[in-house]
């Protein structure tokens, strides 16, 4: 059989370039798992960034909330998903840096079960009380807690929220009573109703209620004041705690074993989204600092953050649950 006849006999698919299959991916919507409830800061970030990823991928990123167990349920779902790039995790310091130090049993391999695709953003937390709370400053709250050990209650719905509060208490030499919640919106409701005294949470959760006059912000957990609320002092200033700093972060992860070319494609989509003016404006509304990265930089960042959060949890005296 001559060359022309041989080519005519071959299936058409076999004549396509070797890269055609890779270029065709994704050929279906991507599942974007958020391990926290609707209305949480992670949910807000996921929906904004997912919308901006669609033009690059040619497919939508469909956000799915899988809340519970401080984010472990959603993270586990992604760790156990097929490593094909079709399921991604919008992870945080809670799920991908602090989990091993906070829990005796983590149902996935936190350090080896995922590939970091890209960092997304960092954000300080806000120390908040009810608007008519008797504690008008952080110094007043600390003084009251010293006078009444465990007389002041604090809410948390994620590892970052709990570590931020326990670290503050440890540095200030006070003891407060921890009240765990399934989601940040539920915790906010109980602060507003007076069932719990204090909530340290992401700006996306606290700012709307503060702007509505329902919550009072006593401090910002970052080392520097936040551009979203420049009038609010840092915890360092307000509590006279010069070494205090806690910053939450968000990043995109895929299951370990996902092909490198798909990791690269997702990385480009994330960073393209983060360059969009509308993405930057919407995330900036909540005081978030945009932080795109390469996959290699994301790996280094998560590794360093894991060491930092582990040290902070031990310093705060938090026993694994």
C-alpha positions in Angstrom: 0.0 0.0 0.0 1.5 3.3 -1.0 1.7 6.3 1.4 -1.4 8.1 0.0 -3.6 4.9 0.3 -2.3 4.3 3.8 -3.2 7.8 5.0 -6.7 7.5 3.5 -7.2 4.2 5.4 -6.3 5.7 8.8 -9.1 7.0 11.1 -9.4 10.8 10.9 -8.7 11.1 14.7 -5.3 9.5 14.3 -4.2 12.3 12.0 -4.8 15.1 14.5 -1.8 16.7 16.2 -0.7 15.1 19.5 -1.7 18.2 21.4 -5.2 18.4 20.2 -6.6 16.3 23.1 -4.9 18.6 25.6 -6.2 21.7 23.8 -9.8 20.3 23.9 -9.8 20.3 27.7 -11.9 21.3 29.5 -14.8 19.8 27.6 -17.3 20.2 30.5 -18.0 22.6 33.4 -15.4 22.6 36.2 -16.7 21.9 39.7 -15.4 24.5 42.1 -15.8 23.1 45.7 -16.1 25.7 48.4 -15.6 24.0 51.8 -17.6 26.7 53.7 -21.2 27.9 53.6 -22.8 30.4 51.2 -22.1 33.9 52.3 -18.7 33.1 53.8 -15.6 34.9 52.6 -14.4 31.8 50.7 -17.7 31.6 48.9 -17.5 35.3 47.9 -13.9 34.8 46.6 -14.8 31.7 44.7 -17.8 33.1 42.9 -16.0 36.3 41.8 -12.9 34.5 40.6 -14.9 31.6 39.0 -16.8 34.1 36.9 -13.5 35.6 35.5 -12.1 32.2 34.7 -14.7 31.2 32.2 -13.4 33.2 29.2 -10.0 31.5 29.5 -11.3 28.0 30.0 -14.2 28.2 27.6 -16.3 26.4 30.3 -17.9 27.7 33.5 -16.6 27.0 36.9 -19.7 25.9 38.9 -19.4 26.8 42.6 -20.6 24.1 44.9 -20.7 24.6 48.7 -19.7 21.5 50.7 -19.6 23.0 54.2 -19.0 21.3 57.5 -16.3 20.1 59.9 -14.3 23.4 59.6 -13.9 22.9 55.9 -12.7 19.3 56.1 -15.8 17.8 54.3 -15.4 19.9 51.2 -11.6 19.5 51.1 -11.9 15.7 51.5 -14.4 15.6 48.5 -11.7 17.3 46.3 -8.9 15.1 47.6 -10.9 12.0 46.7 -12.0 13.3 43.3 -10.5 12.1 40.0 -7.2 13.9 39.3 -8.4 15.2 36.0 -8.7 18.9 36.7 -12.5 18.8 36.5 -12.8 19.3 40.3 -11.0 22.1 42.1 -10.9 23.3 45.7 -11.0 26.9 46.7 -8.9 26.3 49.8 -7.8 28.4 52.7 -5.3 28.4 55.5 -8.0 26.6 57.5 -8.1 23.6 55.2 -4.7 23.6 53.7 -2.3 24.9 56.4 -3.9 24.6 59.8 -5.9 21.4 59.7 -3.2 18.9 60.8 -2.4 21.0 63.9 -6.1 21.5 64.8 -7.5 18.0 64.3 -6.4 14.6 65.4 -8.0 13.0 62.3 -7.9 14.8 59.0 -9.7 12.7 56.4 -7.2 13.6 53.6 -3.4 14.1 53.2 -3.2 17.9 53.7 0.3 18.2 52.5 0.5 15.6 49.7 -3.2 15.2 48.7 -3.4 18.4 46.6 -1.4 20.4 44.1 -1.6 24.2 44.7 -2.5 25.8 41.4 -2.3 29.5 42.4 -2.7 31.7 45.3 -5.7 34.1 45.0 -5.8 36.7 47.7 -5.0 37.5 51.3 -7.2 39.3 53.8 -7.0 40.5 57.4 -9.8 39.6 59.8 -11.8 42.1 61.8 -12.5 42.0 65.5 -16.2 42.6 65.9 -18.8 43.0 68.7 -22.5 44.0 68.6 -23.0 47.7 67.9 -24.4 48.3 71.4 -21.8 46.1 73.1 -20.4 47.6 76.4 -16.9 47.0 74.9 -16.2 50.1 72.9 -12.5 49.4 72.4 -10.4 46.2 72.3 -8.6 47.4 75.4 -11.9 47.5 77.3 -12.8 44.0 76.1 -9.4 42.7 77.2 -9.7 44.4 80.6 -13.2 42.8 81.1 -11.8 39.4 80.1 -9.1 39.7 82.7 -11.6 40.5 85.4 -13.9 37.6 84.4 -12.0 34.6 83.0 -14.2 32.8 80.5 -16.9 35.4 81.1 -16.7 36.6 77.5 -17.7 34.3 74.7 -16.3 34.2 71.2 -17.5 32.5 68.0 -15.6 30.7 65.3 -16.6 28.9 62.2 -13.2 28.2 60.7 -9.6 27.5 61.8 -8.4 31.0 61.0 -11.2 32.6 63.1 -10.4 30.4 66.1 -6.6 30.8 65.8 -7.0 34.5 65.4 -9.0 34.7 68.6 -7.0 32.2 70.7 -3.8 33.9 69.7 -5.1 37.3 70.8 -6.2 35.8 74.1 -2.9 34.1 74.6 -0.9 37.2 73.9 -3.2 39.3 76.1 -3.1 36.8 78.9 -6.9 36.3 79.0 -9.3 33.3 78.8 -12.5 33.4 76.8 -15.1 30.8 76.2 -15.2 29.3 72.7 -18.5 28.7 70.9 -18.1 26.8 67.6 -20.4 27.4 64.6 -21.1 25.6 61.4 -20.9 28.8 59.3 -19.9 32.4 59.6 -23.4 33.8 58.8 -24.8 31.8 61.7 -22.1 33.1 64.0 -22.9 36.7 62.9 -26.5 36.1 63.7 -25.7 35.1 67.2 -23.4 38.1 67.7 -26.2 40.4 66.5 -28.7 38.7 68.9 -26.3 39.0 71.8 -25.9 35.2 72.3 -22.1 35.5 71.8 -19.9 38.5 72.6 -17.1 38.5 70.1 -16.4 37.3 66.5 -13.2 37.7 64.6 -13.8 37.0 60.9 -13.1 37.9 57.4 -13.9 41.4 56.1 -16.4 39.9 53.6 -18.4 38.6 56.6 -18.1 41.6 59.0 -18.0 44.7 56.8 -21.6 44.6 55.5 -23.0 44.4 59.0 -20.6 47.0 60.3 -21.5 49.4 57.5 -25.2 48.8 58.3 -24.5 49.9 61.9 -25.2 46.4 63.4 -21.6 45.5 64.4 -18.7 47.5 65.9 -15.2 46.8 64.7 -12.6 47.0 67.4 -9.5 46.1 65.5 -7.8 44.6 62.3 -5.7 41.5 62.6 -3.0 42.5 60.0 0.3 44.2 60.9 -0.8 47.3 59.0 -4.2 49.0 58.9 -6.6 47.8 56.2 -7.4 50.1 53.2 -11.0 49.0 53.5 -11.3 50.4 57.0 -8.3 52.7 57.5 -9.9 54.4 60.5 -9.8 51.1 62.5 -6.6 50.4 64.5 -4.8 47.1 64.3 -4.9 44.7 67.1 -1.3 45.6 67.7 -2.3 49.2 68.3 -5.7 48.7 70.0 -4.6 45.8 72.3 -1.0 46.8 72.8 0.1 43.5 71.4 3.1 44.4 69.2 3.7 40.8 68.0 0.2 40.0 66.9 -0.7 39.4 63.2 -3.1 36.9 61.5 -3.9 37.0 57.9 -6.3 34.7 56.1 -5.7 33.5 52.5 -7.4 31.8 49.6 -5.9 29.5 46.9 -6.9 27.1 44.2 -6.0 23.4 44.6 -6.5 20.3 42.5 -6.2 16.6 43.6 -2.6 15.2 43.6 -1.9 13.5 40.3 -3.7 16.1 38.1 -1.7 16.4 34.8 0.7 19.3 34.7 -0.7 20.8 31.5 -4.1 21.0 33.2 -2.6 22.6 36.3 -1.0 25.2 34.0 -4.3 25.8 32.1 -6.1 26.4 35.4 -3.3 28.6 36.7 -3.6 30.8 33.6 -7.3 31.1 34.1 -7.0 32.1 37.7 -4.5 34.8 37.0 -6.5 36.0 34.0 -9.5 36.4 36.3 -7.4 38.2 38.9 -6.3 40.7 36.2 -9.8 41.7 35.3 -10.8 45.2 36.6 -14.2 43.9 37.8 -12.5 41.0 39.8 -10.1 43.4 41.4 -12.8 45.9 42.2 -15.2 43.4 43.7 -12.5 41.7 45.9 -11.1 45.1 46.9 -14.5 46.0 48.2 -13.9 43.4 51.0 -10.3 44.6 51.7 -8.7 41.7 49.9 -5.2 42.0 48.5 -5.0 40.2 45.1 -2.2 37.6 45.1 -1.9 35.6 41.9 1.1 33.3 41.5 2.7 30.5 39.5 2.1 26.9 40.7 5.7 26.7 42.0 5.2 29.9 44.0 1.9 28.6 45.3 3.6 25.4 46.5 6.3 27.4 48.4 3.6 29.7 49.9 1.5 26.9 51.2 4.5 25.1 52.7 5.6 28.3 54.5 2.0 29.0 55.7 1.7 25.5 57.1 4.7 26.0 59.3 3.5 29.4 60.4 0.0 28.3 61.3 1.2 25.2 63.1 3.5 27.4 65.2 0.6 29.9 65.9 -1.7 27.1 67.0 0.8 25.6 69.4 1.7 29.1 70.8 -2.0 29.7 71.4 -2.3 26.4 73.4 -5.0 24.9 71.2 -5.2 21.2 71.7 -6.1 19.1 68.6 -9.7 18.0 68.6 
